[in-house]
């Protein structure tokens, strides 16, 4: 009798264990998704793109494992739970490190902004010198370029103010390059050559 009862209890435990393993890990899925979403919301894809891709791939793989078990008669979500737990942990680690990466991006953007401002000021000074030449004419194109550079500097500032440091860094680099080209162009304007400002200067897209 005792043996029968013992076997019955063992059977119940096995059924319970099987049921526990066969139940879809909804809580783990939601936790992993929430952790990944939180990291993305903090700018992971912008400031740490490789790690962002990694956690997204991990989540996709974990969900694929869940779906694979969903389709089976004898389900076992143990591996899926482990994958989801790792995804959650990696996403939380990623989010925790974003503040430092964001601050570094800010420093780089500000430095690029300063370099762009200096280059634009140099270009404008060179243009002003060319304007003083009595033989320098048809400088409208160059003046338009200088105005475009000023407008682009405002865009850089707005990007930094909105914490879009990555785009600001790229934009500032383009502005600096444009200002350098303008400086070189205006240096070609001399009283001796008396050119027409080479209005053929190719327009830069700042």
QUIFEN-V515119 format. One record per pair of residues at least 12 apart in sequence whose ideal C-beta (glycine too) atoms are under 7 Angstrom apart, sorted by the first residue. I is the first residue (numbers start at 1). J is the second residue. Records with the same first field share a line. If there is no record, write none. Layout:
I: J + J
This chain:
21: 76 + 77 + 78
22: 75 + 76
24: 66 + 70 + 77
25: 77 + 80 + 81 + 84
28: 81 + 84 + 85
29: 66 + 84
31: 88
32: 59 + 62 + 84 + 87 + 88
33: 59
35: 88 + 91 + 92
36: 55 + 56 + 59 + 87 + 91
38: 95
39: 52 + 55 + 91 + 94 + 95
40: 52
42: 95 + 98
43: 98 + 102
44: 94 + 95 + 98
46: 166
47: 98 + 101 + 102 + 105
48: 94 + 98 + 101
51: 94
52: 94
54: 90
55: 87 + 90 + 91 + 94
58: 83 + 86 + 87 + 90
59: 87
61: 83
62: 80 + 83 + 84 + 87
65: 79 + 80 + 83
66: 80
105: 165 + 166
106: 165
108: 169
109: 160 + 165 + 168 + 169 + 172
110: 160
112: 169 + 172 + 173
113: 156 + 160 + 168 + 172
115: 172 + 176
116: 153 + 156 + 172 + 175 + 176 + 179
117: 153
119: 176 + 179 + 180
120: 149 + 150 + 153 + 175 + 179
122: 179 + 183
123: 146 + 149 + 179 + 182 + 183
124: 146
126: 183 + 186 + 187
127: 142 + 146 + 182 + 186
130: 186 + 189
133: 189 + 191
134: 191
135: 191 + 194
136: 189 + 197
137: 196 + 197
138: 196 + 197 + 199
139: 197
141: 197 + 199 + 201
142: 182 + 185 + 186 + 197 + 201
145: 182 + 201
146: 182
148: 206
149: 175 + 178 + 179 + 182 + 206
152: 171 + 175 + 206
153: 175
155: 171
156: 168 + 171 + 172 + 175
159: 171
174: 206
175: 206
178: 204 + 206
181: 204
185: 198 + 201
